[in-house]
Amino acid sequence: MLGQKKALEQSASSFIERLAHQLGITANARYIFGEPIERDGVTVIPVAKAAYGFGGGGGKKENEAGSGGGGGVWLNPLGYIEMKNGETRFCPIRDWLTRLPMIAATAPVILLTVWGITKLIRRKI
C-alpha cells in the first residue's frame, strides 16, 4: 500500500516536471517571435510577457489509483527593444483589438449613465 502511494507520487511528480519542461520550451519569446534581428546597425529584440498555469490531482478507489494534470502558457507580445548607435529604447506594441472586450463591457455602463443624467435634467426642467 505504501509502495503504491510512493509510486503514484513519483509518477505525478515526473509528469508535472515533464509538463513544466515542455511549457518552458514553448514559452520563449525567441520561439514565438523569432531571434533578435540585426540590420544596418539596428538590433531589434522582441519582448513578451509569459504566464503559466498548472493543475493536477490524483485519487484512488478500492484497488485502483490514478492521477492526471495539465497546464498551459499564455504569451502576450509587449513590444521590442531597439538598439541603435549605442542607444537603447523600448517600443511598445499596442493592439487595440485586445482592448475591444473592455470597451464592449464598459459601453453599456456609459450609455446607462448618460441616459440617467439626461433623464434627471429633463425632470428638473
Secondary structure as the mmCIF struct_conf table of DSSP 4:
data_model
#
loop_
_struct_conf.conf_type_id
_struct_conf.id
_struct_conf.beg_label_comp_id
_struct_conf.beg_label_asym_id
_struct_conf.beg_label_seq_id
_struct_conf.end_label_comp_id
_struct_conf.end_label_asym_id
_struct_conf.end_label_seq_id
HELX_RH_AL_P HELX_RH_AL_P1 LEU A 2 THR A 26
BEND BEND1 ALA A 27 ALA A 27
HELX_RH_AL_P HELX_RH_AL_P2 ALA A 29 PHE A 33
BEND BEND2 GLU A 35 GLU A 35
STRN STRN1 ILE A 37 ARG A 39
TURN_TY1_P TURN_TY1_P1 ASP A 40 GLY A 41
STRN STRN2 VAL A 42 LYS A 61
TURN_TY1_P TURN_TY1_P2 GLU A 62 ASN A 63
STRN STRN3 GLU A 64 LYS A 84
TURN_TY1_P TURN_TY1_P3 ASN A 85 GLY A 86
STRN STRN4 GLU A 87 PRO A 92
HELX_RH_3T_P HELX_RH_3T_P1 TRP A 96 ARG A 99
HELX_RH_AL_P HELX_RH_AL_P3 LEU A 100 LYS A 124
#
